[in-house]
């Protein structure tokens, strides 16, 4: 199944992983979504919690569209925005 997020990124649903919450020990499913970096095409993935994979989460994790190398980073202390290369 694929899902195109309103931000223009197309995600493909992978497998579901079991996840045990530390808070209360409840087991739930994490759905793994895969896409590619908008700059270099490197594979990226996010995990969402939803009860039905046919209605994907619209949370901010599906807004991700860059690999760690091309992701925007907050400026370091004392740096101005756009100063880092």
C-alpha positions in Angstrom: 0.0 0.0 0.0 1.3 3.5 -0.8 0.2 6.8 0.7 1.0 10.3 -0.7 1.1 12.8 2.1 -0.2 16.3 1.5 3.5 17.4 1.6 4.1 15.5 -1.6 6.1 12.6 -0.2 5.0 9.1 -1.2 5.3 6.5 1.5 5.1 2.7 1.1 3.8 0.6 4.0 6.2 -2.1 5.1 5.8 -4.5 7.9 4.3 -4.1 11.4 6.5 -4.4 14.4 5.4 -5.3 17.9 6.2 -2.7 20.4 5.9 -2.9 24.2 5.2 0.4 25.9 7.4 0.9 28.9 4.7 3.0 30.6 2.2 0.3 31.1 3.6 -2.8 29.4 0.8 -2.8 26.7 1.8 -4.4 23.3 0.9 -2.5 20.2 1.8 -2.4 16.5 4.2 0.1 14.9 3.7 0.4 11.2 6.9 1.0 9.2 6.6 3.4 6.3 9.4 3.7 3.7 10.3 6.5 1.3 13.3 8.2 -0.3 15.3 11.3 0.5 14.1 14.2 -1.6 17.7 15.3 -2.2 19.8 12.1 -2.7 17.2 9.3 -2.9 18.6 7.5 0.1 16.0 5.3 1.8 14.3 6.7 4.9 11.7 5.2 7.2 9.3 6.3 9.9 7.1 4.4 12.3 3.5 5.2 13.1 1.0 3.9 15.6 -2.4 3.3 14.1 -5.0 0.6 14.4 -5.8 0.4 10.7 -3.0 0.7 8.1 -5.6 1.5 5.4 -6.0 4.9 7.1 -2.4 6.1 7.6 -1.5 8.5 10.3 -1.2 12.1 9.2 1.2 13.0 12.0 4.3 15.1 11.5 6.5 12.0 11.2 5.1 11.5 7.7 6.2 15.0 6.9 9.8 13.8 6.9 11.4 13.9 3.5 15.1 14.0 4.0 17.8 11.5 5.2 19.8 12.4 8.3 22.5 13.9 6.1 20.1 16.4 4.4 17.7 17.0 7.3 17.5 20.6 8.5 19.2 21.1 11.8 18.8 23.8 14.4 21.7 26.2 14.5 24.3 25.6 17.2 24.4 28.0 20.1 25.8 31.3 18.8 25.3 30.5 15.1 22.8 32.4 13.0 20.3 30.8 10.8 21.8 29.9 7.4 25.3 30.3 8.7 26.2 26.5 8.8 27.4 24.9 5.5 
